[in-house]
Amino acid sequence: MQLEALSFDTPAMLKELKPWVECESPTFDAAAVDRMMDLAAHDFAVAGASVERIPGRMGFGGSLRAKFPHRDHGKPGILFSGHLDTVHPVGTLDVLPFRVENGTCTGPGIMDMKGGNYASLAAMRQLARHGIETPLPVTFLWTPDEEVGTPSTRDLIEAEAQKNRYVLVPEPARADGGAVTGRYAIARFDLKTEGRPSHASWALADGRSAIAEMARRLLDIEAMTGEDCTYSVGVIHGGQWVNCVSSLCTAEALCMAKRQDDLNDAVARMLALSGESGGVTFTVTRGVTRPVWEPDDGTLALFEVARDIGRELGFDLTHESAGGGSDGNFTGALGIPTLDSIGVRGRGLHTLTEHIEIDSLPERARLMAGLIARLT
């Protein structure tokens, strides 16, 4: 099969991607995520897939599983694993609209990871239109909560992955356009300080500020960052009235480590910080964790297939282990050959400059079509 013969029409792809990007779907808005799942479900059904909606839980939206007809239906095949939730709240389109200009296309979640998800569907659809039967059955699983660590769907992803021979993850490509064949471990932590309230002007000395203690603790936590393990704080909430000494402050921290032993040490260090100081109690609770995924022979062999396809298409696909966890952590750690970050190229994910390089849409669709058509 000549991959260049597949008729990916870039303007048509952008037109079809636009509704996906303009259907804003922040993780914590379950109704918004469900609207995005409905939109994707419709497109999969039009493409000929059998579609199943899986109800959400834990306050998150639902998931989508789509399977294309195949003579070996039910046997191990290829799983595309992706998420349709984004970090951008509803209303981001007002400042980051879907816009095509200078070879790029902007929009909330277009890089992470609606562009790659759409390209994978486009790849499957083009193979079907050209009458190309895939050697293996193909399943798509889109989930609603990756941006917060996949607390409600990890078991679903792992169960589906274990039914399949390969997992392909259309997360955005690395900065050089390369793929990911391993990921570092990531742990999240909930932090809480509990102090003693008082009137901030009449009786300031009587209070014990939860905010002040949290500020000190956060500086200590981020100072623990080293070469093999990083610590960062991304969320903080505290206080209710400026004229009251705060009695409660909460925060969320994230730790990333290159090796599982390093992460285990980091978790122990974080949990050991719990205690009392100056009349304020500090509590650290471990949240969701992504395990280290180290590349094995199966994953590296899968990458070589992708690299050969890339060369046919005119580019040299590189690979490495990377930070920034994904659901590939779970499937790769299970020992299932997994190839991550084969989605679109772009910049600015999770920011108000998020955009993709338009020519990567047909490029990555052809790459994924090649994988679907050749993996056995």
N, C-alpha and C positions, 0 to 999 in steps of 0.2 A: 504494500500500500504506500503510495506517495502522499506524505502528509501535506505537502504544499497544494495538493489537489483538493483538499477539503476547503469548501467555499465559506470561509469566515469573512463576513462583510462587516468591516469596522463601524461604519455609521449605523448599520442595523443593530450591531451589538450594543453600541452606546444608547440607542433608542430603547432597547429592551432592558438595559441595566438601569436606566434613569428611574423607573418606578420603584425599583428595589432601594436605591439610595434615598429617594424622596419619601419612602415609608420609614420614618424614623423609628428606631427600636432600641432605646436604652434598656439595659439589663433590668433595672428596678421597676420598669413600667411593663408589667406582664401583659396588659391589654395591647400595648403598642407592639411588643414582641410577637404576640399572637397574630396581629394584623400582618406582620411581615411573614410569618409562617404561612398564613392563608395565601398571600400573594405568591410565595414560592411554590406552595402546593398546587396552585392553579397551573403554573408554568410547567411543573413536572408532569401533571396530568395531561396537558396538551402535548407534551413531548412523548407520551405513550407509557409513562411509568404508572405502576400501581402505588397509590399514596396512602400512608397511614399517619394520622395525627395522634400523638401520644400526649395525654394531659400533663400539665405541669404540676409541680408540687413545691412545697416550702416557699410559696409566694411568688415563684417564678412562672414565666410563660411555658407553653408546651413545646414539644419537639416534633420534628418531621422526619419520617422514614419513607424513602421512595425506592422502589425496586423496578428495574427494567426487565421485560420478558427475556427469558433465556431457556434453552433446552435443558440446561443443568440447574434449573432453579432449585434453590435450597442447599446446593453444595457450596463449599468454601470458594470465595471469589475475591473481589476487590471492594473495599469499603472506602468511600469518600467521607471523611469526618470534618465537619466545620460548624461554625456558630453564626447565628444571625443577630445576636445582640451586639450593641455597640456601647462605647463609653459616653457618647454624646447625648445630652438631654434633648427632649422634644423642644423644638424652637431653634436648634442649631442651624437649620437651613436658612434662617434669616441672615446669618452672618457667614455661613459657609454653604452657599447654594450649589446645586449641581450645575457646573459651568464647564464648557469645553473651550479651551484657548491654549495656543502655543504648544500643542502636542500633549497637553495634560488635561485631566478632568478632575474636578474637585467635588467634594460632598462628604457629609458625615458617614463614616464607616465604609467608604468606597475602597479604601486600601485594606482595612482590617474589619471584616474580610469579605465584604459583599462582592467585590470585583472578582476575587479568586473563586468564590462559590459559584457565581454566575458563569464564569469561564468553564468550570467543570461541567455544568449542565449543558452549556453550548457545545462542548466537546462530545458529550454523549449523544446529543441530538444530531450533530453532523454525521457521526458514524452511522446512526440509524437511517438518516436520509440518503446516505450513499450505499445503503444495503450491506454494510460491513458488520458481520457477526463477531462479537467479541469472544475470545477463547474462554473467558470466565464470566460468571454473572456479576453484575455491578449493583451495589447498594449505596444510597446516599443517606447520611444521618446528619441533620442540622439541629443544633441544640441552642438553648436560650440563655446560658449563664456562664460562658467561658470567661468573660471579662471580670468576674468575681471569683474565679478559681474553680468553677464547675462543681459547686456543692450539691446540686440536685440531680445531675445527670452523669456523674462519673461512672456509676454502676451500669447505666444504660450503654454508655460508650464502650466500656470494657466488655460487656456481654456481647455486643454486636461485633466488636473487633475479633473476639475469640471464635466467631463463626466464619471468619474470613481468612484468606491467605495473605493478603496485603492490605495496608492502610495508606491512603494518600490524603494529605492534609493541605488544602489550598490556602494556607496562611500566606501573607505577603512575603515576597522574596527578600533575601538579605540585601544589604546596600549594593553589593556587586552583582546582584541578580541571582546569586547562588541559592542552593537548597540547604535544608537543615537535616542532619542525620543523627542528632543527639541534642538533648537539652539539659540545662542545669536544673537542680532542684530548687523549688520555691516553697517557702512556708509563710503563711500570714498569721498575724497575731492581733488580738483585741486587747487594748490597753485601757485601764481605768484608774483614775485617782479619785479618792473620796476624802474630802476635808471637812471643815466646820464653818458654817455660814455665820456672818455677822454683818451689821450695817457698815458699809465701807467708809463712812465719814464719822459717825457717832462712836463706833466701837471697832475700828479697824484692827486693833491689836488682839481682839478676842477671836478673830477668825483665823482659819487655816486654809489658805487658798489651794484648791485643787488645780487651778490653771497654772499657778506658779510652779507647783511641784511637777506637773506634767511637762512644762517647758524645760525644766532641769533634766528630767528623765529622757526627753527626746534628744537633747544634745548628747547625753551620755550614750544613748543607743546608736545614733548615727556615727559617733566617734569610734565605735567598735568595728567599723568597716575596714577590711583588709583585702589583700590581693585575691584570696580564694573565697571570701565570703563578704557580701555586702548587706548593709542594713539601711532602710529608708522608711520614712514616715510620710504618708500621703493624705491622711484624713485626720482632722481634729475637730472636736466639738466641745464647747465648755461655756458655762455661765448662762445666766438668764437676764440679770439686771446689772447695769454698770455700777449701781450704788450698793451692791451686795457682794461680799466676798464669796467666791464660787465654792460650792460644796461638791461639785461633780464635774469631771472632765473625762472625755473618752477620745481615743485615737486608734488608728489602725497602722500597723507596721508590716513591712515585707522584708523577708530575708532571702537572698539568693546565694547558692553555693554550687561550686563546680563538681563536688563529689558528695556522695551521700553521707560519708563520715563527717565531712565538714558541716553539712546541714544538721546532722544529729547533735554535733557540738554546739552549733548556733542555737538550736532549740533549747538545749539545756541551759545555755547562758541567758537566754531570754527569760525562761521560766524562773531562773534563780533570782531575777531582779525583783520579783514580788516581795513586798514587805511594807514596813511602816517607817516613816521618817518625818520628824517634826510635826507629828500630829496628823499626818496625811497618809492614808493607806494606798499603796500602789499594787494593782493586780494585773498580771499578764496571763492571758488565756490563749492557748494555741488554736488557730483556725484551720482552714483547709490547706492541704499540702500537695504539691506536685512532686513525684519522685524523680530522681535522676534517671535520665534515659541515656544509656551509653550505646553507641552503635555496635552492632554485632555483624557477623558475616552475612546474614539474611538482608539486613538493611543496606549494607554496602553493596551487595549484589544488585539490589533493587535500584540503588543510585546509579550503578554503571549502566543499567538499561536506560535510565533517564538521560544520562550523559551522552550516550550514543545517539539518542533521539535529538538532543540539543545540537549536536554536531551536524546532523542532517539538516537542521533548521538554521544553521549558521551561527550558533553561539556555543561557547564552552561553559557548561554548567559546572560550577564549583560546589563544594559542600564543606560543612564544618558543624561542630556542636555550638550551641548558642544559648544565650540567656533569653529572657522574655518567654515564660512558659506558655505552652499550648496544650491542647488535648492529646497531641502527639507524645507528651510525657507519659501518659497513661498507657497508650498502646505500645509504644516502644519499650517501656519498662516491662511489659508482659512478654517481651521476646517476639512480638509479631513484626515482621519486616515493615517498617514505616518510613515514608518519605514526606518530610514536612517542608513548608515554605516554598511550594511550587506554584504559588499564586502570583498575582500581578506585581510588577515593579512600581515603586512610588516612593514618596517621602511624607513625613509629617503625621504618621498615624498617631491617634489619640490627641491631636492638636487641631487648632482652627486653620491650619494650612494643609490638612490632609488631602492628598491628591495621588493619582496614578499616572503613569506614562501610558498614553492611549495605545501605542503600538504593542504594548505588552499584553493587551487583551487577546488578539488573535494568536500572538506568539505562545502564550501560556495555554490557550485552548488547544493549540496543535500539540504542544508538549504532552498535555494530559490525554488527548486523543491517542497519541502514540503509545502511551503507557497502557491505556485501556485495551488497545488493539493488539498489544504484543505480550503482555504479561500472561504467563501460563502456570 
